[in-house]
Amino acid sequence: MKQWLVAVGLCGFIGVTQAAEVILRLHGSNTIGAELAPALVQDWLRGKGFGAIRAEAVAAEETRIRAVDRNGRDVMVEIQAHGSTTAFTSLEQGRADIGMASRAVKAAEVTRLASLGALDRHDAEFVVGLDGVAVIVHPANPLTALDVDTLRGIFSGRIRDWAEVGGQAGPITLYARDDKSGTYDTFKSLVLGKEALAPGAQRFESSSDLSDRVAADVNGIGFIGLPYVRQARALAVAERGGSPILPESFSVATEDYALARRLYLYLPSRKPLPLAREFAEFAQARAGQKIVEQTGFVSQNILAVGVAAQQEAPAEYLDLTQGARRLSLNFRFHQGSAQLDSKAMRDLERLLRYMQEETQTRQVMLFGFSDHDEVLPLHSWELSVNRVDVVADRLLSMGIVPVRVRGYGSALPVAANDSELGRRKNRRVEVWVQ
């Protein structure tokens, strides 16, 4: 009798779950899907007037957000967080309305999913926030910083003992995200390059599990999204020949930190689900960006910070930035062109809002740069000037008059030019105020 009652109760529960109308499906990155996406979904539903909002864990890295509308309709948002690669697989198969990715869509994926529209266009690609891939060690590890070349040696297995890099003698234990992870893709691109991850590395689907294992292993080292440092300790990371920089809010927001990255939402540009676009726009707006901050990532809301310019910068640049404050955004461009990327288009609107709300009079200065591989020095300089002129023209059309507009070619790179992600960071226009 009891078994029959249990069965009836279970069937009833399953029936209720199946009866809920699925209004939105988000698949992809564990970095986004573990905490950020559920928090964004719940706040979005609350703003639409839904009640009885609750999250249900239904399987490993899978969550359902349930809610009830004013008419008593039971709805559900599905979140599956099995890695950035699965974002594009699910979009291709029609199993997701939004793809979550902690890396940019690849050219091959854009081609493969061409029937959905161009996923690298600004109406399909939404930067939801920024993150720094933190290199983490046990709190007792005496090291405070490593450069990218040394990290490559460690994670490829060429460096196997901490004594080889100035630490206490002991075998290095490697921890890494799995192959489906956008975190791993970013680390592979920015650190490993053409080298392979050491075969002895322990792999994880869960960011939290990886972090906890490093925090319990005095010889451990791993890499993880910034909100998942937890009880471990993050190292400062230096580009080749550069100064070590910790993964902090400003260095990540400007993407100057060596392992800074963008977090993306992708949706078809051809006939997207209206609710999918509404959610993506919500995540971009100020309310959504507050959720980004609350979950430990770096928002795109603008701050002005006093920073010291690098001494190897051009003399004019050093003179103009003396006493000025740098804004926590950079405008970035497609390779070989002065065409703004998808994030830059929305950053223009953020900059306008910032200037309108700024109580003190601010004068805007714009400084443009190119990457080292953009052909000849003269072309590189001309391209940097064109880029800064594009931003200046956009600002002028919005009523903001820059007082200084300069291009400096490939001077002052903020990242190594031996990877596409690094070159993308160098193709930029910085914004300073005084």
Secondary structure, DSSP 8 states (H G I E B T S, - for coil): -HHHHHHHHHHHHHHHHHHSEEEEEEEE-HHHHTTHHHHHHHHHHHHTT-EEEEEEEEETTEEEEEEE-TT--EEEEEEE-S-HHHHHHHHHHT--SEEEESS---HHHHHHTGGG--TTSTTTEEEEEEEEEEEEE-TT----EEEHHHHHHHHHTS--BGGGGTS-SSB-EEEEE-TT-HHHHHHIIIIITTS---TT-EEES-HHHHHHHHHT-TTEEEEEEGGG-TTSEE-EEE-TTS--B---HHHHHTT-STTEEEEEEE--SSS--HHHHHHHHHHHSHHHHHHHHHTTSB-----EE-----TTS-HHHHHHHTT-EEEEEEEEB-TTS--B-HHHHHHHHHHHHHHHH-SS---EEEEEE--TTSSSHHHHHHHHHHHHHHHHHHHHHTT---SEEEE-TT-S-SS-TTSHHHHHHHSEEEEEE-
